[in-house]
Amino acid sequence: MRDYIPKYLNAFLLAFATFAVVFAIFIAKDPNTSHHLYFSTSSSSLWTSSFSSAFITEKRKRNGSNPSSLSWKRDKKVEEELATARVLIREAQLNLNSTTSSPLRDEDYVPHGDIYRNPYAFHRSYLLMEKMFKIYVYEEGDPPIFHYGLCKDIYSMEGLFLNFMENDVLKYRTRDPDKAHVYFLPFSVVMILHHLFDPVVRDKAVLERVIVDYVQIISKKYPYWNTSDGFDHFMLSCHDWGHRATWYVKKLFFNSIRVLCNANISEYFNPEKDAPFPEINLQTGEINNLTGGLDPISRTTLAFFAGQSHGKIRPVLLNHWKEKDKDILVYEDLPGELDYKEMMRTSRFCICPSGHEVASPRVPEAIYSGCVPVLISENYVLPFSDVLNWEKFSVSVSVKEIPELKRILMDIPEDRYKKLYEGVKQVQRHILVNDPPKRYDVFNMIIHSIWLRRLNVKLL
């Protein structure tokens, strides 16, 4: 019996190899190959990646998709609008005469300068978004878990966005789902945990129960989730567990647009489809007088930080610099005679290390204060970095360079510091919270990030 086993094994391997070759030839000749387009300003060429229909089917299976329901058809007008937008943005990207400013007219603001990766492409994209983009908000679910969020403290951005979308303050909402380009899942991770999470039992499965049930409800009632496998749906969260909330629905995790403050690549944040946005701590919910600060000449402190020791980076910073230098003012507990906001508004650089999570509210606080952010983080995808060139208004320092922090900042020439300061002042417009929202502000920038990912267009 043993003598026959090698013979049968060899025959099997030969047959398998032959099948693989034939299958490869078949795939190469398959006329139904689909192409996904990616645009980049770093090259004049158009990036394309081709996937066979068999490959896509297998990928959808792994992501929890139903291979027997692969209808990707949408309203013809909706798809034509998206195709037109892609072409117009592409033309702006290829216009080498408009790399420093947009030639388009705009009564409020014309993007210009090197804080943008491509000001003309961004401006063209933004104006097209305002003209075309439609968002359908699922009406299922009741407050306070759905359609509502807290509008103060460190999670304020999640609540404000939910409330603005619910009341159509941003003017992108459509009541006709057939005309929508994207679909919003209006649950609040903050409110789920606030009302349903027991801090003693610590049963994180409450997220699973709420979100899985919700997706099942909307997928049974409407055709949109199933026909796109969730690719044109998005969720938004500023909670530390925002990414965790998507684990329990494969399509939500792998396919949908996840708009997150905690944009951590090591936790599987995917900048190809997910969108980062800033974590802004509105302690009282008030948004008046957020910006301010001295001019560059009047700023007397080289660098400032005050904050508790948590995470992996802050202990290193505090160990090297806590109350040890008259120019690098680093505190774990701010002395009573000093005011936190005033210190930021009188410092040239504000140190922004990650804590438990990669995102830090100190980044927007620094920008509001006219203080150049010193970013110390790992695996963090910065907010709106597909549009904004952070190198032009911030300084990045690696963890291993923390002992050299003073030398690094002192070595920055005065003319470069002034350009960084000017960049900070210019970018305030895109990080600022307004109620009601204003054009180009933080809420419209969030919508623009979603718009780009729905288009599958890169402005890099």
ZIQUI-V292800 format. One record per pair of residues at least 24 apart in sequence whose ideal C-beta (glycine too) atoms are under 10 Angstrom apart, sorted by the first residue. I is the first residue (numbers start at 0). J is the second residue. D is the distance in whole Angstrom. If there is no record, write none. Layout:
I	J	D
I	J	D
This chain:
22	53	9
25	51	9
25	53	9
26	50	10
26	51	5
26	52	9
26	53	6
26	54	8
27	51	9
29	53	8
31	55	10
33	71	9
35	455	6
36	85	7
36	89	9
36	454	9
36	455	7
36	456	8
36	457	10
37	271	9
37	455	7
37	456	8
37	457	6
37	459	10
38	85	7
38	88	7
38	89	6
38	92	6
38	93	10
38	120	9
38	451	10
38	454	9
38	455	8
38	456	5
38	457	5
38	458	8
38	459	9
39	92	8
39	116	10
39	117	10
39	456	9
39	457	5
39	458	8
39	459	5
40	89	10
40	91	9
40	92	5
40	93	8
40	95	10
40	98	8
40	116	7
40	117	5
40	119	10
40	120	6
40	457	8
40	458	6
40	459	6
41	92	10
41	116	9
41	117	10
41	457	9
41	459	6
42	92	10
43	92	9
43	93	6
43	95	9
45	89	8
45	93	10
46	457	8
55	228	10
58	228	10
58	253	9
58	254	10
59	228	6
59	230	10
59	249	10
59	250	9
59	253	9
59	254	9
61	249	8
61	253	8
62	228	7
62	229	9
62	230	10
62	248	10
62	249	5
62	250	6
62	251	10
62	252	8
62	253	4
62	254	6
63	228	8
63	229	9
63	248	7
63	249	3
63	250	5
63	251	9
63	252	9
63	253	8
63	254	9
64	225	9
64	227	10
64	228	5
64	229	9
64	249	8
64	250	7
64	253	9
64	254	8
65	225	7
65	228	8
68	222	9
68	225	6
68	226	7
68	228	9
69	225	10
69	226	9
69	227	10
69	228	8
70	222	8
70	225	8
70	226	5
70	227	9
71	226	7
71	227	7
71	228	9
71	230	9
71	231	10
72	226	7
72	227	10
73	177	8
73	178	10
73	179	9
73	180	9
73	223	9
73	226	8
73	227	8
73	231	8
74	175	10
74	176	10
74	177	5
74	178	7
74	179	9
74	180	10
76	177	10
76	178	8
77	131	9
77	133	8
77	177	8
77	178	7
77	179	8
77	180	6
77	231	10
78	180	9
80	127	9
80	130	9
80	131	5
80	132	9
80	133	9
80	178	10
80	180	8
81	127	10
81	131	8
81	132	10
81	180	7
81	450	10
81	453	7
81	454	6
81	455	9
81	456	10
82	454	9
83	127	8
83	131	8
84	123	9
84	124	7
84	127	5
84	128	8
84	130	9
84	131	6
84	132	9
84	180	10
84	450	8
84	453	10
84	454	6
84	456	8
85	124	10
85	127	10
85	454	6
85	455	8
85	456	6
87	120	10
87	123	6
87	124	8
87	126	9
87	127	6
88	117	10
88	119	10
88	120	6
88	121	9
88	123	6
88	124	5
88	127	7
88	451	9
88	454	7
88	456	6
88	457	10
88	458	8
89	120	9
89	123	9
89	456	8
90	119	10
90	120	9
90	123	8
91	117	7
91	118	9
91	119	5
91	120	4
91	121	8
91	122	8
91	123	4
91	124	8
91	127	10
91	458	9
92	116	10
92	117	6
92	119	8
92	120	5
92	121	10
92	123	9
92	124	9
92	456	9
92	457	9
92	458	7
92	459	10
93	119	10
93	120	9
94	119	6
94	120	8
94	123	9
95	119	10
97	122	9
97	123	9
101	125	9
101	126	9
105	438	9
105	439	9
106	438	9
107	428	10
107	437	8
107	438	5
107	439	7
108	428	7
108	429	10
108	437	10
108	438	7
108	439	5
110	386	9
110	425	10
110	428	10
110	429	10
110	439	8
111	425	9
112	388	9
112	391	8
112	392	10
112	418	10
112	421	8
112	422	8
112	425	6
112	426	10
113	388	6
113	390	9
113	391	5
113	392	9
113	418	8
113	422	8
113	425	10
114	386	9
114	387	6
114	388	6
114	389	9
114	390	9
114	391	5
114	392	6
114	418	10
114	419	10
114	421	9
114	422	5
114	423	9
114	424	10
114	425	6
114	426	5
114	429	9
115	386	6
115	387	7
115	388	6
115	391	9
115	425	9
115	426	9
115	429	10
115	458	9
116	384	9
116	385	7
116	386	6
116	387	7
116	388	5
116	389	10
116	391	10
116	457	9
116	458	6
116	459	6
117	386	8
117	388	9
117	458	5
117	459	8
118	386	9
118	458	10
119	458	10
120	386	9
120	456	9
120	457	10
120	458	5
120	459	10
121	383	10
121	385	9
121	386	5
121	387	9
121	439	10
121	447	8
121	451	10
121	458	6
122	439	10
123	458	10
124	385	10
124	386	8
124	447	7
124	450	7
124	451	7
124	454	8
124	456	7
124	458	7
125	386	9
125	438	8
125	439	7
125	443	8
125	444	9
125	446	10
125	447	6
125	450	8
126	438	10
127	450	8
127	454	9
128	171	8
128	180	10
128	443	8
128	446	7
128	447	6
128	449	9
128	450	4
128	451	9
128	453	10
128	454	9
129	170	8
129	171	9
129	438	8
129	443	8
129	446	9
129	447	9
129	450	10
131	171	10
131	180	7
131	450	9
132	169	10
132	170	10
132	171	5
132	173	9
132	179	9
132	180	6
132	181	8
132	446	7
132	447	9
132	449	8
132	450	5
132	453	8
132	454	10
133	171	6
133	172	8
133	173	4
133	174	10
133	175	8
133	176	10
133	178	6
133	179	5
133	180	5
133	181	8
134	164	7
134	167	10
134	169	8
134	171	5
134	172	6
134	173	7
134	179	6
134	180	7
134	181	5
134	182	7
134	183	6
134	233	9
134	446	8
134	449	8
134	450	9
134	453	10
135	171	10
135	172	7
135	173	6
135	174	8
135	175	8
135	176	4
135	177	9
135	178	8
135	179	4
135	180	9
135	181	7
135	182	5
135	183	7
135	221	9
135	223	8
135	231	10
135	232	10
136	161	9
136	164	6
136	165	7
136	167	9
136	171	10
136	172	6
136	173	9
136	174	9
136	176	10
136	179	9
136	182	8
136	183	5
136	184	9
136	185	6
137	176	9
137	182	7
137	183	7
137	184	6
137	185	6
137	186	9
137	213	8
137	214	10
137	216	9
137	217	5
137	220	9
137	221	8
137	223	9
137	224	9
137	232	9
138	165	10
138	174	9
138	176	10
138	185	8
138	217	10
139	184	10
139	185	9
139	213	7
139	216	6
139	217	6
139	220	7
139	221	9
140	184	9
140	185	7
140	186	7
140	187	10
140	209	9
140	212	10
140	213	6
140	216	8
140	217	9
142	185	10
142	187	9
142	190	8
143	187	8
143	189	10
143	190	5
143	191	9
143	193	8
143	194	6
144	185	10
144	186	6
144	187	7
144	188	10
144	189	10
144	190	5
144	191	6
144	193	9
144	194	6
144	195	8
144	209	7
144	213	9
145	184	9
145	185	5
145	186	5
145	187	7
145	190	8
145	191	9
145	209	9
145	213	8
146	185	5
146	186	9
146	187	8
146	190	10
147	185	9
147	186	10
147	187	7
147	189	10
147	190	7
148	185	9
148	186	10
148	187	4
148	188	9
148	189	6
148	190	6
148	193	10
148	235	9
148	236	9
148	237	9
148	238	10
149	187	8
149	189	6
149	190	7
149	193	8
149	281	10
149	284	9
150	281	7
150	284	5
150	286	9
150	432	10
150	434	9
151	280	9
151	281	5
151	282	7
151	283	6
151	284	4
151	285	8
152	189	9
152	280	7
152	281	7
152	282	6
152	283	9
152	284	8
152	360	10
153	189	10
153	237	8
153	238	9
153	239	9
153	260	9
153	278	7
153	279	8
153	280	5
153	281	9
153	282	8
153	358	10
153	360	6
154	187	9
154	188	9
154	189	5
154	190	9
154	192	10
154	193	9
154	236	8
154	237	5
154	238	6
154	239	9
154	241	10
154	260	8
154	278	8
154	279	10
154	280	9
154	281	10
155	189	10
155	237	8
155	278	9
155	279	6
155	280	7
155	281	4
155	282	9
155	283	10
155	284	7
155	286	9
155	360	9
155	432	8
156	235	8
156	236	9
156	237	5
156	258	10
156	260	7
156	276	7
156	277	7
156	278	7
156	279	5
156	280	9
156	281	8
156	360	10
156	363	10
156	432	8
156	441	8
156	442	9
156	445	8
157	187	6
157	188	7
157	189	6
157	190	9
157	235	6
157	236	6
157	237	4
157	238	7
157	241	8
157	258	9
157	259	10
157	260	8
157	276	10
157	278	10
158	187	7
158	189	7
158	190	8
158	237	9
158	281	9
158	284	9
159	237	10
159	279	9
159	281	8
159	284	9
159	286	9
159	432	7
159	433	10
159	434	7
159	436	9
159	441	9
159	442	7
160	185	10
160	187	10
160	235	6
160	236	10
160	237	9
160	258	8
160	276	8
160	436	10
160	441	9
160	442	7
160	445	7
160	446	9
161	185	6
161	186	9
161	187	6
161	189	9
161	190	9
161	235	8
161	236	10
162	187	10
162	434	9
163	434	8
163	435	8
163	436	6
163	442	6
163	445	10
163	446	10
164	235	9
164	442	9
164	446	9
166	435	9
168	434	8
168	435	5
168	436	6
168	442	8
169	435	9
169	436	6
169	442	6
169	443	7
169	445	9
169	446	6
170	435	10
170	436	9
170	443	10
170	446	10
171	443	9
171	446	6
171	449	9
171	450	9
176	221	7
176	222	9
176	223	6
177	222	10
177	223	9
179	223	8
179	231	8
180	231	7
180	449	9
180	450	8
180	453	5
180	454	9
181	223	10
181	227	10
181	230	10
181	231	5
181	232	7
181	233	6
181	255	10
181	256	7
181	446	10
181	449	6
181	450	8
181	452	9
181	453	5
182	217	8
182	221	8
182	223	6
182	224	7
182	227	9
182	229	9
182	231	6
182	232	5
182	233	8
182	255	9
183	232	8
183	233	6
183	234	8
183	235	8
183	256	10
183	258	10
183	449	9
184	210	8
184	213	7
184	214	7
184	217	8
184	224	9
184	229	9
184	232	6
184	233	7
184	234	5
184	235	9
184	245	10
184	248	10
184	251	8
184	255	8
185	213	9
185	234	9
185	235	9
186	210	6
186	213	6
186	214	10
186	234	7
186	235	9
186	236	9
186	244	8
187	234	10
187	235	9
187	236	8
187	237	10
187	238	8
187	244	10
188	234	8
188	235	9
188	236	4
188	237	8
188	238	4
188	239	9
188	240	6
188	241	5
188	242	10
188	243	8
188	244	5
188	245	10
188	259	10
189	236	7
189	237	7
189	238	5
189	239	10
189	240	9
189	241	9
190	238	10
191	236	10
191	238	9
191	240	9
191	244	8
192	238	7
192	239	10
192	240	7
192	244	9
193	238	10
196	240	9
203	240	8
203	243	7
203	244	10
203	246	10
203	247	10
204	247	9
206	238	10
206	240	7
206	241	10
206	243	6
206	244	5
206	245	9
206	246	8
206	247	7
207	243	9
207	244	9
207	246	8
207	247	4
207	248	9
208	247	9
209	244	9
209	247	9
210	234	8
210	244	6
210	245	8
210	246	9
210	247	6
210	248	6
210	251	7
211	247	5
211	248	6
211	251	9
213	248	9
213	251	10
214	247	9
214	248	5
214	250	8
214	251	7
214	255	10
215	248	9
218	248	10
218	250	9
224	248	10
224	250	8
224	251	9
224	254	10
224	255	9
225	250	9
227	254	8
227	255	9
228	253	9
228	254	5
228	255	9
229	253	8
229	254	4
229	255	5
229	256	9
230	254	5
230	255	7
230	256	8
230	272	8
230	452	10
230	453	9
230	455	10
231	255	8
231	256	8
231	452	10
231	453	6
232	256	7
232	257	10
233	257	7
233	258	6
233	272	10
233	273	9
233	274	8
233	448	10
233	449	6
233	452	8
233	453	8
234	258	7
234	259	9
235	259	8
235	260	9
235	274	9
235	276	8
235	445	8
235	449	9
236	260	7
236	261	8
236	276	10
237	261	8
237	276	8
237	277	9
237	278	6
237	279	8
237	358	8
237	360	10
238	356	10
239	263	10
239	278	10
239	354	10
239	355	7
239	356	5
239	358	9
240	356	10
241	266	10
241	268	10
241	356	10
242	266	5
242	267	7
242	268	7
242	273	9
242	356	10
245	273	9
255	452	10
256	448	9
256	449	6
256	451	10
256	452	5
256	453	7
257	452	10
258	445	7
258	446	10
258	448	7
258	449	6
258	452	9
259	358	8
259	380	9
260	356	8
260	357	9
260	358	5
260	359	10
260	360	9
260	382	8
261	353	10
261	355	9
261	356	5
261	357	6
261	358	5
261	379	9
261	380	10
262	356	10
262	357	7
262	358	7
262	378	9
262	379	6
262	380	4
262	381	8
262	382	8
262	384	9
263	353	9
263	356	7
263	357	5
263	358	8
263	376	9
263	377	9
263	378	5
263	379	7
263	380	8
264	357	9
264	377	9
264	378	4
264	379	8
264	380	6
265	357	8
265	377	8
265	378	4
265	379	10
266	356	9
266	357	9
266	378	8
268	357	9
268	378	8
268	379	9
268	380	6
269	380	9
270	380	5
270	381	10
270	384	8
270	385	8
270	452	9
270	457	10
270	459	10
271	452	8
271	455	9
271	457	9
272	452	6
272	453	10
272	455	9
273	380	8
273	448	9
273	452	8
274	380	9
274	382	9
274	383	9
274	385	8
274	444	10
274	445	7
274	446	10
274	447	9
274	448	4
274	449	6
274	450	10
274	451	8
274	452	6
275	357	9
275	358	8
275	379	8
275	380	5
275	381	7
275	382	5
275	383	7
275	384	7
275	385	9
275	445	10
275	448	8
276	358	9
276	382	5
276	383	7
276	430	10
276	441	7
276	442	9
276	444	8
276	445	5
276	448	7
276	449	10
277	358	8
277	359	9
277	360	8
277	362	7
277	363	5
277	366	9
277	381	9
277	382	4
277	383	8
277	429	9
277	430	6
277	432	9
277	441	7
277	444	9
277	445	9
278	356	8
278	357	10
278	358	4
278	359	7
278	360	5
278	361	9
278	362	8
278	363	7
278	382	9
279	360	6
279	362	9
279	363	5
279	364	8
279	367	9
279	382	10
279	430	8
279	431	9
279	432	6
279	441	7
280	359	9
280	360	4
280	361	9
280	363	8
280	364	7
281	360	9
281	432	7
282	360	10
284	434	10
285	434	10
286	431	8
286	432	5
286	433	7
286	434	6
287	434	10
288	340	9
288	367	9
289	340	10
289	363	9
289	364	9
289	366	10
289	367	5
289	368	9
289	427	9
289	430	9
289	431	7
289	432	7
289	433	10
290	344	9
290	366	8
290	367	5
290	368	8
290	369	8
290	424	9
290	427	6
290	428	10
290	430	10
290	431	7
291	340	8
291	341	9
291	343	9
291	344	6
291	367	7
291	368	7
291	369	7
292	340	9
292	341	9
292	343	7
292	344	4
292	345	7
292	346	9
292	365	10
292	367	8
292	368	5
292	369	4
292	370	7
292	420	10
292	423	9
292	424	9
293	341	10
293	344	6
293	345	6
293	346	9
293	347	10
293	368	9
293	369	7
293	370	10
294	369	8
294	417	10
294	420	8
294	424	10
295	347	7
295	369	8
295	371	9
295	413	8
295	416	7
295	417	6
295	419	9
295	420	5
295	421	9
296	413	10
296	417	9
297	344	10
297	345	8
298	344	8
298	345	6
298	346	6
298	347	5
298	348	9
298	368	10
298	369	8
298	370	8
298	371	10
298	416	10
298	420	9
299	326	10
299	345	6
299	346	8
299	347	9
300	325	9
300	326	7
300	327	9
300	328	6
300	342	7
300	343	9
300	345	6
300	346	4
300	347	7
300	348	9
300	349	10
300	370	9
301	325	9
301	326	4
301	327	6
301	328	8
301	346	7
301	347	6
301	348	6
301	404	10
301	405	7
301	408	6
301	409	7
302	326	7
302	327	5
302	328	7
302	329	8
302	346	6
302	347	7
302	348	4
302	349	7
302	350	6
302	370	9
302	371	9
302	373	7
302	394	10
302	404	7
302	405	8
302	407	10
302	408	6
302	409	10
303	327	8
303	328	5
303	329	8
303	330	9
303	333	10
303	337	9
303	339	9
303	342	5
303	343	6
303	344	10
303	345	8
303	346	4
303	347	9
303	348	8
303	349	6
303	350	7
303	361	10
303	365	9
303	368	10
303	370	8
303	373	10
304	328	7
304	329	5
304	330	7
304	331	9
304	333	10
304	342	9
304	343	10
304	346	9
304	348	9
304	349	7
304	350	4
304	351	8
304	352	7
304	361	8
304	373	8
304	375	9
304	404	10
305	329	8
305	330	4
305	331	8
305	332	8
305	333	4
305	334	9
305	337	8
305	339	6
305	342	7
305	343	9
305	350	9
305	361	9
306	330	8
306	331	7
306	332	9
306	333	9
306	339	10
306	350	9
306	351	9
306	352	8
306	354	7
306	359	9
306	361	7
307	331	6
307	332	8
307	354	8
307	355	10
308	354	9
309	353	10
309	354	5
309	355	5
309	356	10
310	352	8
310	353	6
310	354	4
310	355	5
310	356	8
310	357	9
310	359	10
310	376	10
311	352	10
311	353	8
311	354	9
311	355	9
311	377	8
311	398	8
312	352	5
312	353	5
312	354	8
312	357	9
312	359	10
312	375	6
312	376	7
312	377	7
312	397	10
312	398	6
312	401	8
313	350	10
313	352	5
313	353	8
313	354	6
313	355	9
313	359	10
313	375	9
314	352	10
315	352	8
315	375	9
315	398	6
315	399	9
315	401	5
315	402	9
316	350	7
316	352	5
316	375	7
316	396	10
316	398	9
316	401	6
316	402	10
316	404	8
317	352	9
317	401	10
318	401	9
318	402	9
319	401	6
319	402	5
319	403	9
319	404	7
319	405	10
320	350	8
320	401	8
320	402	9
320	404	7
320	405	8
324	404	9
324	405	6
326	405	6
326	408	8
326	409	8
327	404	6
327	405	5
327	408	8
327	409	10
329	404	9
339	364	9
339	368	10
340	364	8
340	367	9
340	368	7
341	368	9
342	368	9
342	370	9
343	367	8
343	368	4
343	369	9
343	370	5
344	368	5
344	369	7
344	370	7
345	369	10
345	370	9
346	370	5
346	371	9
347	371	7
347	373	10
347	408	8
347	411	9
347	416	7
347	419	9
347	420	8
348	372	8
348	373	5
348	393	9
348	394	7
348	396	10
348	404	9
348	407	10
348	408	6
348	411	9
348	416	9
348	419	9
348	420	10
349	373	7
349	393	10
349	423	10
350	374	9
350	375	7
350	394	10
350	396	8
350	401	9
350	404	8
350	408	9
351	375	7
351	376	8
351	393	8
351	394	10
351	396	10
352	376	7
352	396	9
352	398	9
352	401	9
353	377	7
353	378	9
353	379	7
353	398	9
357	381	10
358	382	8
362	389	10
362	393	8
362	430	8
363	427	9
363	430	5
363	431	9
363	432	9
363	441	8
364	430	10
365	392	10
365	393	8
365	423	8
365	430	10
366	392	8
366	393	9
366	422	10
366	423	6
366	424	9
366	426	6
366	427	6
366	429	9
366	430	5
366	431	9
367	423	9
367	427	7
367	430	7
367	431	8
367	432	9
368	423	9
368	427	10
369	420	7
369	421	10
369	423	6
369	424	6
369	427	8
370	420	9
370	423	7
371	408	9
371	411	9
371	416	7
371	418	10
371	419	5
371	420	6
371	422	8
371	423	6
372	419	9
372	423	8
373	404	8
373	407	9
373	408	7
375	400	8
375	401	7
375	404	9
382	429	9
382	430	8
382	441	8
382	444	8
382	445	9
382	448	8
383	426	9
383	429	6
383	430	8
383	441	9
383	444	5
383	445	8
383	447	8
383	448	6
383	451	10
384	448	10
384	459	9
385	447	9
385	448	7
385	451	6
385	452	9
385	456	9
385	457	6
385	458	5
385	459	6
386	429	8
386	444	7
386	447	7
386	448	8
386	451	8
386	458	6
386	459	9
387	422	9
387	426	6
387	429	7
387	430	9
387	444	9
387	458	10
388	422	9
388	426	10
388	459	10
389	422	9
389	426	9
390	419	9
390	422	9
391	418	7
391	419	7
391	421	9
391	422	5
391	423	9
391	425	9
391	426	9
392	418	9
392	419	6
392	420	8
392	421	8
392	422	3
392	423	5
392	424	9
392	425	7
392	426	5
392	427	10
393	419	7
393	422	8
393	423	8
393	426	9
394	419	7
